[in-house]
Structure formats: structure tokens, C-alpha cells
Amino acid sequence: MRVKCVLCDKIDKLDDQLPLAKRLRNRPIHTYMCDTCYERIKDRTET
Ligand SMILES: [Zn+2]
């Protein structure tokens, strides 16, 4: 499935078999964050 990062609008492709993909299918697509943004948020919340 294709997902769009909510922060940078980057389109990512997720393997349908991934737990994350299954979770996203049951939720609005805008809950997805790409790895880059995820790391950025994580860094920000840790400091
Ligand atoms: Zn992003």
C-alpha cells in the first residue's frame, strides 16, 4: 500500500504484510510518518 507522510508529504510504499500497514489500513492515512520525520520527532521529544 502507499502512504503519505503527514509532515513532509513524502510518499512511501509499505509492504501490506507489515504490522504497520495493517494498522494504517484501519486508521486515516494521515497518521503515517516517514522514518526521517519519525526520527526527528523522536529526537525532539527526547531532548
Ligand atoms: Zn516525512
mmCIF file of the protein (N, C-alpha, C, O) and its ligand, coordinates in Angstrom:
data_MODEL
# 
_entry.id   MODEL 
# 
loop_
_entity.id 
_entity.type 
_entity.pdbx_number_of_molecules 
1 polymer     1 
2 non-polymer 1 
# 
_entity_poly.entity_id                      1 
_entity_poly.type                           'polypeptide(L)' 
_entity_poly.nstd_linkage                   no 
_entity_poly.nstd_monomer                   no 
_entity_poly.pdbx_seq_one_letter_code       MRVKCVLCDKIDKLDDQLPLAKRLRNRPIHTYMCDTCYERIKDRTET 
_entity_poly.pdbx_seq_one_letter_code_can   MRVKCVLCDKIDKLDDQLPLAKRLRNRPIHTYMCDTCYERIKDRTET 
_entity_poly.pdbx_strand_id                 A 
# 
loop_
_entity_poly_seq.entity_id 
_entity_poly_seq.num 
_entity_poly_seq.mon_id 
_entity_poly_seq.hetero 
1 1  MET n 
1 2  ARG n 
1 3  VAL n 
1 4  LYS n 
1 5  CYS n 
1 6  VAL n 
1 7  LEU n 
1 8  CYS n 
1 9  ASP n 
1 10 LYS n 
1 11 ILE n 
1 12 ASP n 
1 13 LYS n 
1 14 LEU n 
1 15 ASP n 
1 16 ASP n 
1 17 GLN n 
1 18 LEU n 
1 19 PRO n 
1 20 LEU n 
1 21 ALA n 
1 22 LYS n 
1 23 ARG n 
1 24 LEU n 
1 25 ARG n 
1 26 ASN n 
1 27 ARG n 
1 28 PRO n 
1 29 ILE n 
1 30 HIS n 
1 31 THR n 
1 32 TYR n 
1 33 MET n 
1 34 CYS n 
1 35 ASP n 
1 36 THR n 
1 37 CYS n 
1 38 TYR n 
1 39 GLU n 
1 40 ARG n 
1 41 ILE n 
1 42 LYS n 
1 43 ASP n 
1 44 ARG n 
1 45 THR n 
1 46 GLU n 
1 47 THR n 
# 
loop_
_struct_asym.id 
_struct_asym.entity_id 
A 1 
B 2 
# 
loop_
_chem_comp.id 
_chem_comp.type 
_chem_comp.mon_nstd_flag 
ALA 'L-peptide linking' y 
ARG 'L-peptide linking' y 
ASN 'L-peptide linking' y 
ASP 'L-peptide linking' y 
CYS 'L-peptide linking' y 
GLN 'L-peptide linking' y 
GLU 'L-peptide linking' y 
HIS 'L-peptide linking' y 
ILE 'L-peptide linking' y 
LEU 'L-peptide linking' y 
LYS 'L-peptide linking' y 
MET 'L-peptide linking' y 
PRO 'L-peptide linking' y 
THR 'L-peptide linking' y 
TYR 'L-peptide linking' y 
VAL 'L-peptide linking' y 
ZN  non-polymer         . 
# 
_pdbx_entity_nonpoly.entity_id   2 
_pdbx_entity_nonpoly.name        ? 
_pdbx_entity_nonpoly.comp_id     ZN 
# 
_pdbx_nonpoly_scheme.asym_id         B 
_pdbx_nonpoly_scheme.entity_id       2 
_pdbx_nonpoly_scheme.mon_id          ZN 
_pdbx_nonpoly_scheme.ndb_seq_num     1 
_pdbx_nonpoly_scheme.pdb_seq_num     101 
_pdbx_nonpoly_scheme.auth_seq_num    101 
_pdbx_nonpoly_scheme.pdb_mon_id      ZN 
_pdbx_nonpoly_scheme.auth_mon_id     ZN 
_pdbx_nonpoly_scheme.pdb_strand_id   A 
_pdbx_nonpoly_scheme.pdb_ins_code    . 
# 
loop_
_atom_site.group_PDB 
_atom_site.id 
_atom_site.type_symbol 
_atom_site.label_atom_id 
_atom_site.label_alt_id 
_atom_site.label_comp_id 
_atom_site.label_asym_id 
_atom_site.label_entity_id 
_atom_site.label_seq_id 
_atom_site.pdbx_PDB_ins_code 
_atom_site.Cartn_x 
_atom_site.Cartn_y 
_atom_site.Cartn_z 
_atom_site.occupancy 
_atom_site.B_iso_or_equiv 
_atom_site.pdbx_formal_charge 
_atom_site.auth_seq_id 
_atom_site.auth_comp_id 
_atom_site.auth_asym_id 
_atom_site.auth_atom_id 
_atom_site.pdbx_PDB_model_num 
ATOM   1   N  N  . MET A 1 1  ? 0.842  -1.196 0.000  1.00 0.00 ? 1   MET A N  1 
ATOM   2   C  CA . MET A 1 1  ? 0.000  0.000  0.000  1.00 0.00 ? 1   MET A CA 1 
ATOM   3   C  C  . MET A 1 1  ? 0.875  1.243  0.000  1.00 0.00 ? 1   MET A C  1 
ATOM   4   O  O  . MET A 1 1  ? 2.026  1.213  0.436  1.00 0.00 ? 1   MET A O  1 
ATOM   5   N  N  . ARG A 1 2  ? 0.308  2.336  -0.497 1.00 0.00 ? 2   ARG A N  1 
ATOM   6   C  CA . ARG A 1 2  ? 1.054  3.587  -0.493 1.00 0.00 ? 2   ARG A CA 1 
ATOM   7   C  C  . ARG A 1 2  ? 0.554  4.483  0.638  1.00 0.00 ? 2   ARG A C  1 
ATOM   8   O  O  . ARG A 1 2  ? -0.644 4.585  0.901  1.00 0.00 ? 2   ARG A O  1 
ATOM   9   N  N  . VAL A 1 3  ? 1.512  5.125  1.292  1.00 0.00 ? 3   VAL A N  1 
ATOM   10  C  CA . VAL A 1 3  ? 1.167  6.010  2.390  1.00 0.00 ? 3   VAL A CA 1 
ATOM   11  C  C  . VAL A 1 3  ? 1.886  7.333  2.207  1.00 0.00 ? 3   VAL A C  1 
ATOM   12  O  O  . VAL A 1 3  ? 2.968  7.388  1.621  1.00 0.00 ? 3   VAL A O  1 
ATOM   13  N  N  . LYS A 1 4  ? 1.287  8.385  2.705  1.00 0.00 ? 4   LYS A N  1 
ATOM   14  C  CA . LYS A 1 4  ? 1.878  9.708  2.587  1.00 0.00 ? 4   LYS A CA 1 
ATOM   15  C  C  . LYS A 1 4  ? 2.244  10.216 3.968  1.00 0.00 ? 4   LYS A C  1 
ATOM   16  O  O  . LYS A 1 4  ? 1.440  10.165 4.899  1.00 0.00 ? 4   LYS A O  1 
ATOM   17  N  N  . CYS A 1 5  ? 3.463  10.703 4.086  1.00 0.00 ? 5   CYS A N  1 
ATOM   18  C  CA . CYS A 1 5  ? 3.913  11.251 5.359  1.00 0.00 ? 5   CYS A CA 1 
ATOM   19  C  C  . CYS A 1 5  ? 3.161  12.544 5.647  1.00 0.00 ? 5   CYS A C  1 
ATOM   20  O  O  . CYS A 1 5  ? 3.054  13.417 4.786  1.00 0.00 ? 5   CYS A O  1 
ATOM   21  N  N  . VAL A 1 6  ? 2.647  12.656 6.855  1.00 0.00 ? 6   VAL A N  1 
ATOM   22  C  CA . VAL A 1 6  ? 1.832  13.811 7.213  1.00 0.00 ? 6   VAL A CA 1 
ATOM   23  C  C  . VAL A 1 6  ? 2.682  15.072 7.331  1.00 0.00 ? 6   VAL A C  1 
ATOM   24  O  O  . VAL A 1 6  ? 2.163  16.179 7.194  1.00 0.00 ? 6   VAL A O  1 
ATOM   25  N  N  . LEU A 1 7  ? 3.962  14.921 7.580  1.00 0.00 ? 7   LEU A N  1 
ATOM   26  C  CA . LEU A 1 7  ? 4.813  16.076 7.837  1.00 0.00 ? 7   LEU A CA 1 
ATOM   27  C  C  . LEU A 1 7  ? 5.498  16.605 6.581  1.00 0.00 ? 7   LEU A C  1 
ATOM   28  O  O  . LEU A 1 7  ? 5.563  17.818 6.383  1.00 0.00 ? 7   LEU A O  1 
ATOM   29  N  N  . CYS A 1 8  ? 6.003  15.725 5.738  1.00 0.00 ? 8   CYS A N  1 
ATOM   30  C  CA . CYS A 1 8  ? 6.772  16.202 4.589  1.00 0.00 ? 8   CYS A CA 1 
ATOM   31  C  C  . CYS A 1 8  ? 6.129  15.802 3.256  1.00 0.00 ? 8   CYS A C  1 
ATOM   32  O  O  . CYS A 1 8  ? 6.682  16.093 2.195  1.00 0.00 ? 8   CYS A O  1 
ATOM   33  N  N  . ASP A 1 9  ? 4.959  15.133 3.300  1.00 0.00 ? 9   ASP A N  1 
ATOM   34  C  CA . ASP A 1 9  ? 4.222  14.759 2.085  1.00 0.00 ? 9   ASP A CA 1 
ATOM   35  C  C  . ASP A 1 9  ? 4.955  13.767 1.211  1.00 0.00 ? 9   ASP A C  1 
ATOM   36  O  O  . ASP A 1 9  ? 4.595  13.576 0.050  1.00 0.00 ? 9   ASP A O  1 
ATOM   37  N  N  . LYS A 1 10 ? 5.979  13.134 1.757  1.00 0.00 ? 10  LYS A N  1 
ATOM   38  C  CA . LYS A 1 10 ? 6.688  12.114 1.005  1.00 0.00 ? 10  LYS A CA 1 
ATOM   39  C  C  . LYS A 1 10 ? 5.828  10.860 0.887  1.00 0.00 ? 10  LYS A C  1 
ATOM   40  O  O  . LYS A 1 10 ? 5.207  10.435 1.861  1.00 0.00 ? 10  LYS A O  1 
ATOM   41  N  N  . ILE A 1 11 ? 5.792  10.273 -0.301 1.00 0.00 ? 11  ILE A N  1 
ATOM   42  C  CA . ILE A 1 11 ? 5.038  9.044  -0.499 1.00 0.00 ? 11  ILE A CA 1 
ATOM   43  C  C  . ILE A 1 11 ? 5.941  7.844  -0.259 1.00 0.00 ? 11  ILE A C  1 
ATOM   44  O  O  . ILE A 1 11 ? 7.009  7.717  -0.858 1.00 0.00 ? 11  ILE A O  1 
ATOM   45  N  N  . ASP A 1 12 ? 5.500  6.990  0.607  1.00 0.00 ? 12  ASP A N  1 
ATOM   46  C  CA . ASP A 1 12 ? 6.243  5.767  0.885  1.00 0.00 ? 12  ASP A CA 1 
ATOM   47  C  C  . ASP A 1 12 ? 5.406  4.566  0.492  1.00 0.00 ? 12  ASP A C  1 
ATOM   48  O  O  . ASP A 1 12 ? 4.178  4.619  0.442  1.00 0.00 ? 12  ASP A O  1 
ATOM   49  N  N  . LYS A 1 13 ? 6.101  3.499  0.220  1.00 0.00 ? 13  LYS A N  1 
ATOM   50  C  CA . LYS A 1 13 ? 5.419  2.240  -0.063 1.00 0.00 ? 13  LYS A CA 1 
ATOM   51  C  C  . LYS A 1 13 ? 5.636  1.308  1.110  1.00 0.00 ? 13  LYS A C  1 
ATOM   52  O  O  . LYS A 1 13 ? 6.768  1.080  1.534  1.00 0.00 ? 13  LYS A O  1 
ATOM   53  N  N  . LEU A 1 14 ? 4.553  0.774  1.627  1.00 0.00 ? 14  LEU A N  1 
ATOM   54  C  CA . LEU A 1 14 ? 4.661  -0.168 2.729  1.00 0.00 ? 14  LEU A CA 1 
ATOM   55  C  C  . LEU A 1 14 ? 4.243  -1.550 2.262  1.00 0.00 ? 14  LEU A C  1 
ATOM   56  O  O  . LEU A 1 14 ? 3.281  -1.714 1.512  1.00 0.00 ? 14  LEU A O  1 
ATOM   57  N  N  . ASP A 1 15 ? 4.988  -2.534 2.724  1.00 0.00 ? 15  ASP A N  1 
ATOM   58  C  CA . ASP A 1 15 ? 4.583  -3.910 2.478  1.00 0.00 ? 15  ASP A CA 1 
ATOM   59  C  C  . ASP A 1 15 ? 3.265  -4.185 3.203  1.00 0.00 ? 15  ASP A C  1 
ATOM   60  O  O  . ASP A 1 15 ? 3.143  -3.933 4.402  1.00 0.00 ? 15  ASP A O  1 
ATOM   61  N  N  . ASP A 1 16 ? 2.297  -4.696 2.478  1.00 0.00 ? 16  ASP A N  1 
ATOM   62  C  CA . ASP A 1 16 ? 0.987  -4.959 3.076  1.00 0.00 ? 16  ASP A CA 1 
ATOM   63  C  C  . ASP A 1 16 ? 1.045  -5.915 4.254  1.00 0.00 ? 16  ASP A C  1 
ATOM   64  O  O  . ASP A 1 16 ? 0.142  -5.953 5.090  1.00 0.00 ? 16  ASP A O  1 
ATOM   65  N  N  . GLN A 1 17 ? 2.122  -6.687 4.306  1.00 0.00 ? 17  GLN A N  1 
ATOM   66  C  CA . GLN A 1 17 ? 2.243  -7.676 5.378  1.00 0.00 ? 17  GLN A CA 1 
ATOM   67  C  C  . GLN A 1 17 ? 2.757  -7.061 6.678  1.00 0.00 ? 17  GLN A C  1 
ATOM   68  O  O  . GLN A 1 17 ? 2.674  -7.680 7.739  1.00 0.00 ? 17  GLN A O  1 
ATOM   69  N  N  . LEU A 1 18 ? 3.281  -5.856 6.591  1.00 0.00 ? 18  LEU A N  1 
ATOM   70  C  CA . LEU A 1 18 ? 3.817  -5.235 7.792  1.00 0.00 ? 18  LEU A CA 1 
ATOM   71  C  C  . LEU A 1 18 ? 2.710  -4.922 8.791  1.00 0.00 ? 18  LEU A C  1 
ATOM   72  O  O  . LEU A 1 18 ? 1.615  -4.513 8.403  1.00 0.00 ? 18  LEU A O  1 
ATOM   73  N  N  . PRO A 1 19 ? 2.993  -5.113 10.067 1.00 0.00 ? 19  PRO A N  1 
ATOM   74  C  CA . PRO A 1 19 ? 2.020  -4.740 11.104 1.00 0.00 ? 19  PRO A CA 1 
ATOM   75  C  C  . PRO A 1 19 ? 1.620  -3.269 10.991 1.00 0.00 ? 19  PRO A C  1 
ATOM   76  O  O  . PRO A 1 19 ? 0.465  -2.907 11.211 1.00 0.00 ? 19  PRO A O  1 
ATOM   77  N  N  . LEU A 1 20 ? 2.587  -2.438 10.646 1.00 0.00 ? 20  LEU A N  1 
ATOM   78  C  CA . LEU A 1 20 ? 2.301  -1.007 10.496 1.00 0.00 ? 20  LEU A CA 1 
ATOM   79  C  C  . LEU A 1 20 ? 1.285  -0.759 9.397  1.00 0.00 ? 20  LEU A C  1 
ATOM   80  O  O  . LEU A 1 20 ? 0.389  0.070  9.555  1.00 0.00 ? 20  LEU A O  1 
ATOM   81  N  N  . ALA A 1 21 ? 1.416  -1.465 8.291  1.00 0.00 ? 21  ALA A N  1 
ATOM   82  C  CA . ALA A 1 21 ? 0.483  -1.303 7.183  1.00 0.00 ? 21  ALA A CA 1 
ATOM   83  C  C  . ALA A 1 21 ? -0.915 -1.748 7.577  1.00 0.00 ? 21  ALA A C  1 
ATOM   84  O  O  . ALA A 1 21 ? -1.908 -1.120 7.210  1.00 0.00 ? 21  ALA A O  1 
ATOM   85  N  N  . LYS A 1 22 ? -0.977 -2.822 8.317  1.00 0.00 ? 22  LYS A N  1 
ATOM   86  C  CA . LYS A 1 22 ? -2.291 -3.303 8.771  1.00 0.00 ? 22  LYS A CA 1 
ATOM   87  C  C  . LYS A 1 22 ? -2.936 -2.300 9.709  1.00 0.00 ? 22  LYS A C  1 
ATOM   88  O  O  . LYS A 1 22 ? -4.147 -2.081 9.673  1.00 0.00 ? 22  LYS A O  1 
ATOM   89  N  N  . ARG A 1 23 ? -2.108 -1.695 10.548 1.00 0.00 ? 23  ARG A N  1 
ATOM   90  C  CA . ARG A 1 23 ? -2.630 -0.711 11.493 1.00 0.00 ? 23  ARG A CA 1 
ATOM   91  C  C  . ARG A 1 23 ? -3.128 0.522  10.745 1.00 0.00 ? 23  ARG A C  1 
ATOM   92  O  O  . ARG A 1 23 ? -4.176 1.080  11.072 1.00 0.00 ? 23  ARG A O  1 
ATOM   93  N  N  . LEU A 1 24 ? -2.354 0.942  9.728  1.00 0.00 ? 24  LEU A N  1 
ATOM   94  C  CA . LEU A 1 24 ? -2.714 2.146  8.995  1.00 0.00 ? 24  LEU A CA 1 
ATOM   95  C  C  . LEU A 1 24 ? -3.995 1.943  8.190  1.00 0.00 ? 24  LEU A C  1 
ATOM   96  O  O  . LEU A 1 24 ? -4.750 2.890  7.971  1.00 0.00 ? 24  LEU A O  1 
ATOM   97  N  N  . ARG A 1 25 ? -4.237 0.728  7.757  1.00 0.00 ? 25  ARG A N  1 
ATOM   98  C  CA . ARG A 1 25 ? -5.422 0.469  6.959  1.00 0.00 ? 25  ARG A CA 1 
ATOM   99  C  C  . ARG A 1 25 ? -6.687 0.723  7.782  1.00 0.00 ? 25  ARG A C  1 
ATOM   100 O  O  . ARG A 1 25 ? -7.735 1.065  7.233  1.00 0.00 ? 25  ARG A O  1 
ATOM   101 N  N  . ASN A 1 26 ? -6.581 0.555  9.075  1.00 0.00 ? 26  ASN A N  1 
ATOM   102 C  CA . ASN A 1 26 ? -7.738 0.766  9.939  1.00 0.00 ? 26  ASN A CA 1 
ATOM   103 C  C  . ASN A 1 26 ? -7.844 2.192  10.458 1.00 0.00 ? 26  ASN A C  1 
ATOM   104 O  O  . ASN A 1 26 ? -8.781 2.541  11.176 1.00 0.00 ? 26  ASN A O  1 
ATOM   105 N  N  . ARG A 1 27 ? -6.867 3.008  10.081 1.00 0.00 ? 27  ARG A N  1 
ATOM   106 C  CA . ARG A 1 27 ? -6.848 4.387  10.557 1.00 0.00 ? 27  ARG A CA 1 
ATOM   107 C  C  . ARG A 1 27 ? -6.692 5.310  9.358  1.00 0.00 ? 27  ARG A C  1 
ATOM   108 O  O  . ARG A 1 27 ? -6.298 4.871  8.278  1.00 0.00 ? 27  ARG A O  1 
ATOM   109 N  N  . PRO A 1 28 ? -6.997 6.568  9.547  1.00 0.00 ? 28  PRO A N  1 
ATOM   110 C  CA . PRO A 1 28 ? -6.775 7.546  8.472  1.00 0.00 ? 28  PRO A CA 1 
ATOM   111 C  C  . PRO A 1 28 ? -5.318 7.557  8.034  1.00 0.00 ? 28  PRO A C  1 
ATOM   112 O  O  . PRO A 1 28 ? -4.410 7.378  8.845  1.00 0.00 ? 28  PRO A O  1 
ATOM   113 N  N  . ILE A 1 29 ? -5.111 7.769  6.739  1.00 0.00 ? 29  ILE A N  1 
ATOM   114 C  CA . ILE A 1 29 ? -3.768 7.695  6.182  1.00 0.00 ? 29  ILE A CA 1 
ATOM   115 C  C  . ILE A 1 29 ? -2.861 8.782  6.747  1.00 0.00 ? 29  ILE A C  1 
ATOM   116 O  O  . ILE A 1 29 ? -1.638 8.637  6.735  1.00 0.00 ? 29  ILE A O  1 
ATOM   117 N  N  . HIS A 1 30 ? -3.437 9.849  7.234  1.00 0.00 ? 30  HIS A N  1 
ATOM   118 C  CA . HIS A 1 30 ? -2.603 10.953 7.705  1.00 0.00 ? 30  HIS A CA 1 
ATOM   119 C  C  . HIS A 1 30 ? -1.929 10.678 9.037  1.00 0.00 ? 30  HIS A C  1 
ATOM   120 O  O  . HIS A 1 30 ? -1.253 11.549 9.583  1.00 0.00 ? 30  HIS A O  1 
ATOM   121 N  N  . THR A 1 31 ? -2.106 9.475  9.564  1.00 0.00 ? 31  THR A N  1 
ATOM   122 C  CA . THR A 1 31 ? -1.392 9.141  10.791 1.00 0.00 ? 31  THR A CA 1 
ATOM   123 C  C  . THR A 1 31 ? 0.020  8.639  10.487 1.00 0.00 ? 31  THR A C  1 
ATOM   124 O  O  . THR A 1 31 ? 0.812  8.394  11.397 1.00 0.00 ? 31  THR A O  1 
ATOM   125 N  N  . TYR A 1 32 ? 0.329  8.488  9.181  1.00 0.00 ? 32  TYR A N  1 
ATOM   126 C  CA . TYR A 1 32 ? 1.636  7.932  8.843  1.00 0.00 ? 32  TYR A CA 1 
ATOM   127 C  C  . TYR A 1 32 ? 2.736  8.987  8.901  1.00 0.00 ? 32  TYR A C  1 
ATOM   128 O  O  . TYR A 1 32 ? 2.546  10.121 8.463  1.00 0.00 ? 32  TYR A O  1 
ATOM   129 N  N  . MET A 1 33 ? 3.877  8.605  9.442  1.00 0.00 ? 33  MET A N  1 
ATOM   130 C  CA . MET A 1 33 ? 5.073  9.436  9.417  1.00 0.00 ? 33  MET A CA 1 
ATOM   131 C  C  . MET A 1 33 ? 6.216  8.630  8.829  1.00 0.00 ? 33  MET A C  1 
ATOM   132 O  O  . MET A 1 33 ? 6.408  7.469  9.190  1.00 0.00 ? 33  MET A O  1 
ATOM   133 N  N  . CYS A 1 34 ? 6.988  9.242  7.914  1.00 0.00 ? 34  CYS A N  1 
ATOM   134 C  CA . CYS A 1 34 ? 8.126  8.542  7.341  1.00 0.00 ? 34  CYS A CA 1 
ATOM   135 C  C  . CYS A 1 34 ? 9.239  8.422  8.389  1.00 0.00 ? 34  CYS A C  1 
ATOM   136 O  O  . CYS A 1 34 ? 9.202  9.079  9.429  1.00 0.00 ? 34  CYS A O  1 
ATOM   137 N  N  . ASP A 1 35 ? 10.209 7.585  8.098  1.00 0.00 ? 35  ASP A N  1 
ATOM   138 C  CA . ASP A 1 35 ? 11.285 7.353  9.059  1.00 0.00 ? 35  ASP A CA 1 
ATOM   139 C  C  . ASP A 1 35 ? 12.015 8.631  9.432  1.00 0.00 ? 35  ASP A C  1 
ATOM   140 O  O  . ASP A 1 35 ? 12.342 8.858  10.597 1.00 0.00 ? 35  ASP A O  1 
ATOM   141 N  N  . THR A 1 36 ? 12.267 9.466  8.425  1.00 0.00 ? 36  THR A N  1 
ATOM   142 C  CA . THR A 1 36 ? 13.001 10.703 8.667  1.00 0.00 ? 36  THR A CA 1 
ATOM   143 C  C  . THR A 1 36 ? 12.270 11.590 9.669  1.00 0.00 ? 36  THR A C  1 
ATOM   144 O  O  . THR A 1 36 ? 12.862 12.092 10.625 1.00 0.00 ? 36  THR A O  1 
ATOM   145 N  N  . CYS A 1 37 ? 10.986 11.771 9.436  1.00 0.00 ? 37  CYS A N  1 
ATOM   146 C  CA . CYS A 1 37 ? 10.200 12.625 10.330 1.00 0.00 ? 37  CYS A CA 1 
ATOM   147 C  C  . CYS A 1 37 ? 10.036 11.969 11.695 1.00 0.00 ? 37  CYS A C  1 
ATOM   148 O  O  . CYS A 1 37 ? 10.049 12.642 12.726 1.00 0.00 ? 37  CYS A O  1 
ATOM   149 N  N  . TYR A 1 38 ? 9.886  10.672 11.690 1.00 0.00 ? 38  TYR A N  1 
ATOM   150 C  CA . TYR A 1 38 ? 9.739  9.958  12.945 1.00 0.00 ? 38  TYR A CA 1 
ATOM   151 C  C  . TYR A 1 38 ? 10.968 10.162 13.824 1.00 0.00 ? 38  TYR A C  1 
ATOM   152 O  O  . TYR A 1 38 ? 10.855 10.430 15.020 1.00 0.00 ? 38  TYR A O  1 
ATOM   153 N  N  . GLU A 1 39 ? 12.139 10.031 13.212 1.00 0.00 ? 39  GLU A N  1 
ATOM   154 C  CA . GLU A 1 39 ? 13.376 10.226 13.963 1.00 0.00 ? 39  GLU A CA 1 
ATOM   155 C  C  . GLU A 1 39 ? 13.479 11.659 14.473 1.00 0.00 ? 39  GLU A C  1 
ATOM   156 O  O  . GLU A 1 39 ? 13.943 11.911 15.584 1.00 0.00 ? 39  GLU A O  1 
ATOM   157 N  N  . ARG A 1 40 ? 13.033 12.591 13.629 1.00 0.00 ? 40  ARG A N  1 
ATOM   158 C  CA . ARG A 1 40 ? 13.108 13.997 14.009 1.00 0.00 ? 40  ARG A CA 1 
ATOM   159 C  C  . ARG A 1 40 ? 12.206 14.273 15.217 1.00 0.00 ? 40  ARG A C  1 
ATOM   160 O  O  . ARG A 1 40 ? 12.607 14.946 16.167 1.00 0.00 ? 40  ARG A O  1 
ATOM   161 N  N  . ILE A 1 41 ? 11.001 13.748 15.162 1.00 0.00 ? 41  ILE A N  1 
ATOM   162 C  CA . ILE A 1 41 ? 10.073 13.934 16.294 1.00 0.00 ? 41  ILE A CA 1 
ATOM   163 C  C  . ILE A 1 41 ? 10.615 13.269 17.544 1.00 0.00 ? 41  ILE A C  1 
ATOM   164 O  O  . ILE A 1 41 ? 10.538 13.816 18.644 1.00 0.00 ? 41  ILE A O  1 
ATOM   165 N  N  . LYS A 1 42 ? 11.166 12.074 17.354 1.00 0.00 ? 42  LYS A N  1 
ATOM   166 C  CA . LYS A 1 42 ? 11.690 11.338 18.487 1.00 0.00 ? 42  LYS A CA 1 
ATOM   167 C  C  . LYS A 1 42 ? 12.822 12.106 19.150 1.00 0.00 ? 42  LYS A C  1 
ATOM   168 O  O  . LYS A 1 42 ? 12.882 12.214 20.374 1.00 0.00 ? 42  LYS A O  1 
ATOM   169 N  N  . ASP A 1 43 ? 13.723 12.642 18.323 1.00 0.00 ? 43  ASP A N  1 
ATOM   170 C  CA . ASP A 1 43 ? 14.838 13.421 18.857 1.00 0.00 ? 43  ASP A CA 1 
ATOM   171 C  C  . ASP A 1 43 ? 14.331 14.636 19.621 1.00 0.00 ? 43  ASP A C  1 
ATOM   172 O  O  . ASP A 1 43 ? 14.861 15.003 20.670 1.00 0.00 ? 43  ASP A O  1 
ATOM   173 N  N  . ARG A 1 44 ? 13.295 15.247 19.067 1.00 0.00 ? 44  ARG A N  1 
ATOM   174 C  CA . ARG A 1 44 ? 12.805 16.477 19.678 1.00 0.00 ? 44  ARG A CA 1 
ATOM   175 C  C  . ARG A 1 44 ? 12.156 16.179 21.030 1.00 0.00 ? 44  ARG A C  1 
ATOM   176 O  O  . ARG A 1 44 ? 12.301 16.943 21.984 1.00 0.00 ? 44  ARG A O  1 
ATOM   177 N  N  . THR A 1 45 ? 11.447 15.069 21.094 1.00 0.00 ? 45  THR A N  1 
ATOM   178 C  CA . THR A 1 45 ? 10.757 14.777 22.346 1.00 0.00 ? 45  THR A CA 1 
ATOM   179 C  C  . THR A 1 45 ? 11.716 14.252 23.410 1.00 0.00 ? 45  THR A C  1 
ATOM   180 O  O  . THR A 1 45 ? 11.419 14.299 24.604 1.00 0.00 ? 45  THR A O  1 
ATOM   181 N  N  . GLU A 1 46 ? 12.877 13.748 22.964 1.00 0.00 ? 46  GLU A N  1 
ATOM   182 C  CA . GLU A 1 46 ? 13.815 13.207 23.937 1.00 0.00 ? 46  GLU A CA 1 
ATOM   183 C  C  . GLU A 1 46 ? 14.698 14.284 24.553 1.00 0.00 ? 46  GLU A C  1 
ATOM   184 O  O  . GLU A 1 46 ? 15.229 14.111 25.650 1.00 0.00 ? 46  GLU A O  1 
ATOM   185 N  N  . THR A 1 47 ? 14.849 15.389 23.847 1.00 0.00 ? 47  THR A N  1 
ATOM   186 C  CA . THR A 1 47 ? 15.716 16.440 24.380 1.00 0.00 ? 47  THR A CA 1 
ATOM   187 C  C  . THR A 1 47 ? 14.922 17.525 25.090 1.00 0.00 ? 47  THR A C  1 
ATOM   188 O  O  . THR A 1 47 ? 15.504 18.484 25.597 1.00 0.00 ? 47  THR A O  1 
HETATM 189 ZN ZN . ZN  B 2 .  ? 8.233  12.774 6.483  1.00 0.00 2 101 ZN  A ZN 1 
# 
